[in-house]
Amino acid sequence: MAEEAGLKLEQIRAAESRLLLQTYERNPVLFVSGQGVHLVDENGTKYLDLLSGIGVNALGYGHPAIEAAIAKQSRALIHTSNLFYHEGQAELALLLTERTGLDRVFFANTGTEAWEGALKLARAHAGLLRSEGKDIGTKFLALEHSFHGRTFGSVATTHKAKYREPFAPVMPGVEFVRFNDVADLRAKFSNEVCAILVESIQGEGGIRPLSQEFFGEARALASSTGALLIVDEIQAGMGRTGKWFGYQHYGLLPDVTTVAKPLAGGIPLGAFVCTEEAARAIHAGMHGTTFGGGPLACAVAIAVIDTIEKEGLLAHATEVGGYFQDRLRELAARHEAIVDIRGKGLMVAAELDSAELGKLVVAEMLKRRIVINCTSDTVLRFLPPYIVKREHIDTAIRALDEILTEHAAMPQAAAAQTHTAGGPIRG
Ligand SMILES: Cc1ncc(COP(=O)(O)O)c(C=O)c1O
């Protein structure tokens, strides 16, 4: 079908509309390559990517460390299955246990699969505790606005009804707690609960950080009965927030955490990492995967972690992320349509006052060759590669300023103001 350099955008759109399950509303762009923080379309036009494939391409595009790891490992060994040893899993598991503060790793392929494994671990752990005489049930407490993936357990613990209801009945035994509502958490927690499920900073739900009080209470309640505190770090983890994991901003340790997205820099790889206590519940044959933790993905993940460290990208994410939020606050002081700025490191959101404006801003940014997205209807979400620089942030801010000036009403008093970094947010 493809001729010469390949099908062009319009041909591909027509072919996909006949041949693919119609699950995605794609933007009308055909990307063919990338370099650094830029993607390149079929016509050679460069786009500034502030979304990094939804939080995946932490080192951007064409990073020599990733290219070298892929080249070397693909020549040596791509797949073995988990029936045999290879060199990568133990080395990567050591890097993950050292950075999470937890003890043991299970490798999967994707975020949802890592999360499914964590849910199964919680049920198995509660079963083990019951066999030891403890009174503990099988229920999960998840949070409103949560997102944990699309497979049956993950979707059951994902709050948005439109993701769950077409597939009902999903996994039973899940109750949703109001976000950051400590009283609701206390009211719904009991010894029926086998695990409390949170994202340290909700991603798809709109870049919403847990409050210190709520997170602390979740930790204390889980510890009081032997239930597990499971923290989904699939979007916030692996350095995006300026620390390896979002929960490290709160000074507490979960029993289980899940990682995926940027773990292997664009090669699919997920994992859950857990305490020795939780790991007691799993023995040979209870859980597994054909592809998870394969030699290629592990080699690349080791290179990604090594590069984040060598290039000082945690500190860089904190610094550039702080600059990004400051610049967005300046904009918010001038544009009433921006009602909140939040986030940590390079996980940043600007909440707008309408869903229509959200859609329009994303489309207008794309016209200006800048990739972002809008989540939770009204929240502009920025998940740039960790290598993004201040000058790229400046480019995005200028474009946002133009778009908001053109398309959103600007109050006269605000327009006349002088604007300072870190200024007040209007809402
Ligand atoms: C917090 C969180 N958990 C889980 C997932 C699911 O990951 P995947 O799409 O790799 O299955 C996502 C994906 O966006 C996520 O953001």
The ligand as a MOL file (V3000), in Angstrom:
LIG
                    3D

  0  0  0     0  0            999 V3000
M  V30 BEGIN CTAB
M  V30 COUNTS 16 16 0 0 0
M  V30 BEGIN ATOM
M  V30 1 C -1.7550 7.6230 36.5310 0
M  V30 2 C -1.9300 6.6370 35.4130 0
M  V30 3 N -2.1070 5.3450 35.6990 0
M  V30 4 C -2.2450 4.4320 34.7310 0
M  V30 5 C -2.2360 4.7680 33.3970 0
M  V30 6 C -2.3980 3.7150 32.3370 0
M  V30 7 O -1.1980 3.5440 31.6520 0
M  V30 8 P -1.1750 2.8430 30.2050 0
M  V30 9 O -1.8730 3.7580 29.2550 0
M  V30 10 O 0.2810 2.6270 29.9080 0
M  V30 11 O -1.9050 1.5370 30.3550 0
M  V30 12 C -2.0610 6.1170 33.0550 0
M  V30 13 C -2.0850 6.5240 31.6300 0
M  V30 14 O -2.3380 7.6590 31.2990 0
M  V30 15 C -1.9050 7.0680 34.0870 0
M  V30 16 O -1.7330 8.3750 33.8050 0
M  V30 END ATOM
M  V30 BEGIN BOND
M  V30 1 1 1 2
M  V30 2 1 2 3
M  V30 3 2 2 15
M  V30 4 2 3 4
M  V30 5 1 4 5
M  V30 6 1 5 6
M  V30 7 2 5 12
M  V30 8 1 6 7
M  V30 9 1 7 8
M  V30 10 2 8 9
M  V30 11 1 8 10
M  V30 12 1 8 11
M  V30 13 1 12 13
M  V30 14 1 12 15
M  V30 15 2 13 14
M  V30 16 1 15 16
M  V30 END BOND
M  V30 END CTAB
M  END
